[in-house]
Amino acid sequence: MAFSASGRGGRGLLFPAAAAAVVLVLVGAAPAAGCYPRVFSFGDSLADTGNYAFVYGNNSNPALRLPYGETFFHRPTGRFSDGRIVVDFIADTLGLPFVPPYLSGRSAEDFACGANFAVGGATALSPAFFRDRGFDGMGNRVHLDMEMKWFRELLDLLCPGNLAGCSNMMNQSLFLIGEIGGNDYNIPLISRVPFEKIRTFTPSVVAKISSTITELIQLGAKTLVVPGNLPIGCVPKYLMMFKSDKEEDYEPHTGCLRWMNKFSRYHNKLLMKELKKLRKLHPGVTIIYADYYGAAMEIFLSPEQYGIEYPLVACCGGGGPHGVSPTGGCGYGEYTVCNNPEKYGSWDGFHPSEAAYRAIAMGLLRGSYTQPPMASTTGSCPQLAELDSSAEYKPLYDM
């Protein structure tokens, strides 16, 4: 994709003296009460707070139009949900404003509390990786290397000519590396690439996430949260696409597709092993694994504790037993929108509802589904300490 954030109008309007003053504010401020003063986020549609519109155009996806965003914002924001997503709940808990999409900013002041580089549809690996392996269905989409390029451009903006001046900012910030990698599997799955071939992509996906973490550490990052993959066997779209007459293809307690969830656990297991290696290589850095899988499975195993009545049904979609159909979807074709999105686990058949995102975020913030627990890494962050759970972290698979 021939696209660069550096060409956006307005950046050159920040005068040197003003830029220097902003940089002092950004890099010189101490974290309030031991919390993180800013958040930097990378990822795909599960983390995008609005970059998609700047990359692909303001009306190129139903997510850029109502009914997306109707629950909390009452307008479309570029988030692929009816409301807030995980990064929003994390920022709010830390007492920060919602993390702005990087491509919406023009000056250093716009990023005083961080920036979000995630883009809907982004992959960990570049399209060239897939073309080299005989799959040309990725197009020219954003990937992790591009998001890191934007981050380096931001550092140049915040600390022009002297990246060392950003060291305090880097070591005081919270970095969210994902969720990313899901689309490296989703797009081939939808295109009916043989599953055995898709499974061979996983080591490369994890290696790309690992190299991105390493690069951020080299730039000065000290606290990184790295989410695993969601249980994709519980995604309504996949429940429709891969419907089976065999009872053994489904998990008895959730109704999710067993083989797809097994694949999610495979990705997550490789990722956790890689994070364990990185912790040994960088003992002065806190690398937190965010178990999106475990946190989400709580919704499918015990939906009633979150007020969710239809965990495997899309609120907005084309009908059918899971709220999805082959001919329509949320925002296009013939579709319907439920009256109470908070009672649904999925918003559009592919992305969680705000209610589900909230449940996942609370599982992470309480420490139940982060390793090590987020509250234990901040020292004196009252917001997280109040949420801290005494429950021991118990992953659904071996570390």
N, C-alpha and C positions, 0 to 999 in steps of 0.2 A: 504494500500500500504506500503510495507516494504521499505521505502525510507527515507533517511535522508541527509540533506545537510552537516551535520557535518563531514561526512566521506570523503569529497572531498580532493583530494591531494593538497598539496601546502600550506595549512594554517599554518602548524607547522613550515614553513620556515621563518616566520617573527620573527626576534630576539627581545627579550624584550625591548631593548633600542629603536630600530626602532619603535616597536609597541607603546611605550609610546609617542614618538615624533608625530606619526600619530594621536594618540588620542588627543593630545593637539591641533593639527590643526583642528580636527573634532569638538571638543566640545568647543574650545575657540574662534572660529571665530565669529564675530558679523555679523548679516545679512546686506548685502550691500544695502544701501538706503532703509532700512525698509522692504526689500523683504525676501523671504525665501531662505536660502542658500542650502537647500536640500529638496527633496521630497521622501516620502515613500508611496508606492502604493500597494494595495491589490486588488484581484478580479479574474476575469475569462478571457476569450479570448478577451473581449472588452478592457482589460487593460494590457494583457500580452505583454511584449517586448522581450520575448525570453526564458522564463523558460521552456516552453513545451518540447523543444528538450532535455533538460537535464533530465527531468522526464521520458519521454516516448521513447527517442531515436531519432537520427538525421533524420530519414527518415520515421517516423511512421505516418505522417499526410501530406496531400498535402500542408498545410500551411508552411511546412518546405522546399518547393521546389517552383521554378518559376512555374506559373506567379505571385505568392504571392510576394509582395514587389517590383514589377516592376516599379511602378510610381515614387517613391521618392528615395528609396535605390538602385534600379536596381538589387536587389538580395533578396532572402528570408532572413528574420531576425527572424522568429518565430512570427511575428505579423500576426493576422488573418485579413489581409486587403491588398490592393495594395500598401499602403504607411503608412503614419503616423496615429496614433490614438490619442484620446483625451489627454492622459497623455503626449504625445510628444509635443503637442501644448501648453499645460500648462507649461511644463518645458522650452520650447523655449521662451515663453513670459516672464518668470521669469529670463531669461538670463542664464539658466542652461543647461548643456549637457543632452542628452536623458537619462532617468533613466535606469540604467543597470539592467538586470535580476539578481536577487540575486544568482542564482545557477551558474552564469558565473564568479563570483568573488572568489578570493582566499585570499586576505589580506584586512586589514582595508582601505588601500589607494584606493582600488577599489570602496569604498562606500563613498568617500569624499562628494559627492553631493546627496547621498540617495541610495535607492535600491527599486527594484520592486519585489514583492512576488507573483504577479498574475500569474495564470497558465490557459491556455486554457482548458476549460471543467470543471473548478473547481466549486464547489457548496458551498453554505453557510453551509449547514447541512452535517453531515457525512453520508456515505453510510448506516451505521447501523440504522440511523433514518428511512430510507426508507424501509430497510429490515424488521424492526419491524412492518411496516405498510403494508407488503405484496408485496412490489415492490423491486425486486432484480436486477433491470436493471442498477444500478449506477456503478457497478464494484468497483474497489478500487481506486477511483479518489481522487485528492487533494481537500481539503475543508478548510474552514476558520481556523479551529483549527490547521491544519498543517502549514498554512501560518504564523499564530501567533507563532508557535513553531520556525520557521525559523527566525522570527524577534527577538525573545528572544535570539537565538543563535548569531545573529548579534550583539546584545547589549553586550553579553559576549565577543565577539571579540573586539568590540570598547572600552569597559570599563571592562577589565578582573578583576574579583574579587570585583568590586565596581561600581554597576549600578548607584549610586548617581553621579558618575562622568559624566554620560551622560545627566544630567538634563538640561544643557544649550542646548545641541543638540536637545533634545526632545521638549523643549518649543519654539525653533526657527524654527522647521521644519513644513512643510505642509504634512498632511496625507490624502491620498485619499483612502477611504474605499469602493472600488467597481469601477465600477458596479459589484455587486455580488448578487446571488440569482436567476438570470435568468435561470440558468441550473437546479435549483431545480424544475423548471416548464418545461423547454424545453425537457429534457430527458423523463419524464413521458408523455408529450404531444406527442412526436414522437412515443413513445411506445404504444400510444392509451389508456393510463390509463384514466378512466372516469374523465371528467373535474370536476365534483362535488367533487371528492376525492382530486384532485390536489389543489383545492381552500382551502382545510382544512390545507394544508401545510404552508400557508402564515404567520399565527401568529408565527409559530416556526421559519420560515426564518427570519422574522423581529426581533424576540427575539435574534437570534444568531448574527445578525448584531449589535444589541444593546449591547450585552455582550462583543463583540469584541471592540466596541468603549469604553466601560467602562474600559476594561483592558488596552487599550492604554492610556487613561486618567490617570489611576493609575500609569502607567509607566512614566508619565510626559508630554504626548501630550497636546498641548494647542490650536491647530487649525486643525480641521478635516473637510474634504469635503466628504459628503455622497451622492452619486448619487442614484436616483430612477431607475426604470425599463424603458426601451424603449417601445414605442408603438408596441408591438409584432404583432398586427393585420396588420401591414404594412410590415412585413417580407415576401419577395417573396416566401420562402419555405412554409410558412404557408398559403399564398394565394393559392398556388397550392394544398397543402394537404387538406385544409378545404374549397375548392371551393364550392360555394353554388349557386343554381338557384334562391334563394330568394333575391329580391332587398333589403329588409329590413335588411339583414345580413351585409350590407356594409354601411359605412359612405358616405353620398352623396358628400361631398366636397373633400374627399381624395381617396375613393375606397378601404380603409382599412377595415378589418373585425371588425365589431362593437363590437361583444362579447369579442374578444380577447383584444382589446384596453380597454374595460371596466374592464377586469381583471387586466391589467397593472395599471390602475388608482386605483384599489382596493389595490394592493400591495403598491403603492406609498402613498396612503392615510394612511394606517396603519403605514408605515415607518415615515411619517411626524409627526404623533401623537406621536410616540415613541421618535423622536428627540426633540419634544417640552418638553417631560418629562425629557429627559436627560439634556436639557438646564437649567431647573429649579434645577436639582440636582447638576449641575456643573456650577454655574454662572460665574466662572473665566475662562471658556473654551469657545472657539468659535466653534460652530457646524453648518456647512453650509450645507443646503440641495441643491443638484445639480439636477435641474429638467431636466433630460435627456428627459423625455417624452415631455415636452413643447418645448424644444429646437429642438428636432427631428421633432415634428409636424409642425414647421415652414417650414421645407423642403417639407413636403407632402402637405401643404396648399398653399405654394407659392414657388415652386421649382425654378421658373425663377430668383428669386432674388439671388440665389446661382449658377446660371449657369447650373442647373441640368435640363435635359430634360426628364429623365426617372426615376422618384423617386421610383417606385415600381418594377423595373426591375434589375436583377443582370447583371453586366458586364461580369462576368466570370461564365459560367454554362452550362447547358445542353439544352438550347433552351426553347421553349414554350413561352406563353404570358408574363411570368414574368422572363424569362431567367433561369428557373430551370426545371428539369425533374426528374422523379422517378428513372431513370437508370444511370444518369451521374451527375457529378458536377465539380466544378472548380478543376482542377488538376487530375481528374480521370475519367475513362470511356471516352465516346465521349463528348467533350465539346468545346466550342468556347470562345474566349476572344474578347471583344469589342475594338475598336480602340481608344476610348476616355473615359477612366474611370471617368474623372471628370464630365461627363454628366449623370452619373448613381448614384442613391441613395444607391444601394447595390453593394458590390463587388462580393460576392459568393452566394448570396441567403439567407445568415444568418447574415452576418456581414456587417456593413456599408462600403462604399467606403471612401477613404481618403477625398474626397470632402464633404461627409456627416459628417465625424468626425470633419473636420475643422469647419463646420457650427455649430455643437453642441458645440465644444470647445469655439468658439467665443461668443456664446450665454451665456455661463457660465462666461467667463472672463470679458465680458462687464457688467455683473451683471443682465442682463435681465432675466436670468433663474437660479439665485442662491439667496437663502434667508438665512441669509442676504447677500447682494452683496459682492463678493470677494474683490473688491477694497476698500470697506469701512472697512474691517477688518485688513488691513495692515498698516494703518496710513500714511506711506510715501513711497509707492511703485510706482515710476513713470510709470513703464511699464503698471500696471493695471489702474492707474489713467487716462492714455491717452485713454484707452479703455472704461472707465466707461461710462455707458449709463444713461441718465436721465430718461429713461422709467421706470415706476413703474412696479415692479414684480407682475404679475397677473396669478396665477396658474389656470390650467384648471379644478380644483376641489377644494373643500373646504379644508382649512388647518386643 
